[in-house]
Amino acid sequence: MSEQPVSVAIVGMGTVGTGAARVLVEQPERIARRAGRPVRLKHAVVRDVKKSRGIELPAGVLTTDFARVVRDPEVQIALLLVGGLHPGREMTLELLESGKDIVTANKALLCEFGGELFARARELGRTIAFEAAVAGGIPIINTVSQCLAANQITSIAAILNGTSNYILTQMIGENWPYRQALAQAQSLGYAEEDPTLDIDGTDAAQKLVILTQLAFGVKAQLTEFPRKGIDTLELSDLKYAGELGYTVKLLAVARLIAGQLEMHVQPTLVRHHTPLAEIRGPFNAIALVGDVVGETWYSGPGAGQMPTASSVVADLIDTIAGRTRLTFPRLEVWRDPPPYAVQPREKTSSRFYLRFNVLDQPHVLADIADILGRNHISIASVIQHEAAGSDNADRRTVPLVIMTHRTTVGNLESAERELSRLQSITPPHVRMPVAD
Amino acid sequence: MSEQPVSVAIVGMGTVGTGAARVLVEQPERIARRAGRPVRLKHAVVRDVKKSRGIELPAGVLTTDFARVVRDPEVQIALLLVGGLHPGREMTLELLESGKDIVTANKALLCEFGGELFARARELGRTIAFEAAVAGGIPIINTVSQCLAANQITSIAAILNGTSNYILTQMIGENWPYRQALAQAQSLGYAEEDPTLDIDGTDAAQKLVILTQLAFGVKAQLTEFPRKGIDTLELSDLKYAGELGYTVKLLAVARLIAGQLEMHVQPTLVRHHTPLAEIRGPFNAIALVGDVVGETWYSGPGAGQMPTASSVVADLIDTIAGRTRLTFPRLEVWRDPPPYAVQPREKTSSRFYLRFNVLDQPHVLADIADILGRNHISIASVIQHEAAGSDNADRRTVPLVIMTHRTTVGNLESAERELSRLQSITPPHVRMPVAD
C-alpha cells in the first residue's frame, strides 16, 4: 500500500455528507486497505460551521468557503453532496475544471444536467461516480454498468421511492387513508416536511432517467414519459386490487418493446407473492432482465444516511483505486444516435385496472362494456359489490371495478372520452396498469 | 477503442463454456464496445471435437489439445470452465505460468485450492476472476468485494443451491415427498443424474467458503463447520414448520457473533413473507448485512447455461478493461492472521425446531420438557396433534414438535443425549435452527 494519502473534500454536510464523513473518520484503516492508500478528509464545506452534526472532525476541516476546495491542488476527489440543481451544476463544473474527480448522490442534478456534466468530465479526463444517486445502498449503478456487461438490459421494473412504498405498505397493512399514512411517514422521518417530489413520482422518475441512460443509452427527458405519484390514490383501490390478487406499487418501468423504449412511473398492480410485491416498508427494489442472464432482483434501503454513505464511500474507493477511471469513459450514458426512441404514451400496452363510480341503476354495466368493446378493450373480470345503505337511492353511486385484458393506452383514452359522456358515471375514474 | 483484438481461449466446452462461446460469437460488437477492444475466441478446448454443441465456431477453434492454449503467446485470457479438482488445478497453474489471466466458474476448485491458486497468480502478476463460481448470474462476488467496500460484512444468509430450493418448493407446493420432488427436478434438468453434491449441502458449502473468504478474510475448511443437506428431510416437517409460520430453506450462513464467525449450511426455518422465504423454484438469493449499509438482498438464477455465461463474460470484460488487475490484488481472500476464528459448533445459538416420535402415553411431554429444562432449553411452542387410527394403540407413536426459545447447540446436544435414553422416544429426532 502506498503511504501517500489522498486528500478528499466533502461539499455539503447534510444527512448523506455527514454519513460519509463518519465512515471516513471512524474506519480509516478499512478504507485505506481497500482503496490502497490512506484517505484524508481535508475540507468539509458547510453553510454554518457552528451547527451540531454529532461528529468530531479535525480542526480546520469545516469551512463555509467552497473556493478553498477548488483552489486546493492537493484535493483530488470531491464528494458533492448538496441537493438541488443550483449551485450544484456550477460547483461540479468548477471542481472538474480544477482537476478534481467527483462522487455525487445528487440524482436531480444528473437527471437534468448529466449530459453536460459527463461530457465536460470526459473532455477534462476526469470522472463522475454516482452509485448513491439511485436506490441508496443498493449497488444498482455498478450492476447495470459493469456486472451485467454481457447483457443488453431489456427491462427495468423498480420501486425507487422508499417514502411512497412505506406509505402504500401502511395504507394496506393498517387500513389507513393516504393522508394518515403520509403523516405517519413524516413523523418517522421517512417523508420530508415537503414530500412533493417523493409522492408525486418525480424522485422515482429522476432515478429512472439515470438508469435508462446506463441501460439503454437513451437520454429521456422527464417530460417524455408518463409520471404519476401515489398522492391521489384511494384506499378503496388498494383493497379492490388486493381482492383481485394484486398489490399496488409505485413502479418505475423502462423496457424494450419492439425496438422502442416503454417508460413510465405510476401506481401499478403487481401480483401478490412476486418479489416486487413483497417489498414492504421504506425499501427499494429493482427487477432487471438481461438478454443473457434472465431476471435478477436487487433490494435494500433506498435512502437514509448510512446506506447512502455506503455507496458514496464505495465510489470513493473505486475512484482512488483507479477503477472509475476505467469504467466512467465507457459508460453508455448516451449513444448517438440514440439506439431506441421512447415509445409514444398511447402505444403502451398492458392489462388495466379501471374503477368507475356508477349510478346504481339498470344497464350501466352494459353501456360501459359496449363502449369498451367498441374500443377493442375486452373485460377479464369485474367487481361490483352490493351498495351499502339505502339513503337517496335514486342518485347513489357504487364503485365498479373492471380488469381488462391487454390493450393500449390509446384505446383506453378513446374509450374514456366516450365514457365521460355517460350520465351514469361520475368522476373520478381510476386507471392503473398491471405489471406483466 | 483500440482495434487490436484480445485473443481468448475457452478450456472446457460443457454447458457453461458453450454459453460463454455463444455470447462471444453472437455479440461481438457489444462485447468489443464494453471491453474497449474486440475479442477473438481463438481456441476452445474440448474432449471430443465431433460432439454437437448447437453452436457454430470458426474453423480451427475447436481442439482437444490443451497445450495449444498454453503455448500460444497471443492468448491473454483463458476461461477455465472445466469442473472438478483435477486437472483443473494443474491447468490453472500452467495457464498462469504461461502468462494468462484466468476467468473461472469452478467453485470446487476455488474452495479447495483457492489459497494456492490466488497466491500463485499474485506472485506472477496475473489475475483470477470468479463471479460465476457463486450464485450463477447474480453478481455477488463483485458486490461483496467492490460495491460494499465501505462495509464490514457482518452477516451472509443465502440460498446458494437452486436444485435444493426447487425440490423444497415442490415438496411444499405439491405436497410431494422428497423422492418424488427429486425425480421431477431430474426430469426437468434442475438436478443432475447424480445429485449428491447439490442435495447433501456440499455445493452450497463450497460457495459459502468462497463468500466467507471475501467477506471476512477467513479461509474456512469444508470440515470446519456443520453441513447438512435436504436429502433426509421429511414432508411432515415442512408442514409443521408451515403451521408455525415458517418455510424450510437450505440456508448457508456466515456471520460475526461476538468476534467469532458462525458458519453452517443446513435446512433452516425462515419466517414466511421474508425475502428469503419468498424465493421459490431453482433460484438463489443472498441477504447481506453490512455495518454501514444495513441489509441488502440479491436474487436470480443461480445456475444454468446463460445466467452463468453472463457472469463469465462480465469477468472477461472486466479483465480486458483492466478492472480485474486493480481489484484482484486487493481482494481480502485471506488475512494473516485470520481476523476471526470459526465459532465452535456447540456454541452456535438460535431458536430450534425439534421433532420427536413419542409413544402416545402419559407423561411423555413432561419427561421431555424436564430434560430440556435441566439443559437450559425453554419451550416456546408445541404441536402435538391427536393420533390418527387406533391400531396397536399401546405402541403407536405420534410426532411431537417443539419450538424452543434461543439456546445453544451444546445445550441441545447435551439434552439429546439424555433424551435418547427415554424409552418413550423413538428415532429419528429432527432438529433445525430458526433463522433470526
Interface residues (C-beta under 8 A of the other chain):
Chain A: V23 Q27 R30 I31 R33 R34 G36 E131 G137 I138 P139 N142 T143 Q146 C147 L148 A149 A150 N151 Q152 H273 P275 E278 G290 V292 V293 G294 E295 T296 W297 Y298 S299 G300 P301 G304 M306 P307 A309 S310 S311 V312 V313 A314 I317 D318 A321 G322 R323 L326 T327 R330 E332
Chain B: V23 Q27 R30 I31 R33 R34 G36 E131 G137 I138 P139 N142 T143 Q146 C147 L148 A149 A150 N151 Q152 H273 P275 E278 G290 V292 V293 G294 E295 T296 W297 Y298 S299 G300 P301 G304 M306 P307 A309 S310 S311 V312 V313 A314 I317 D318 A321 G322 R323 L326 T327 R330 E332
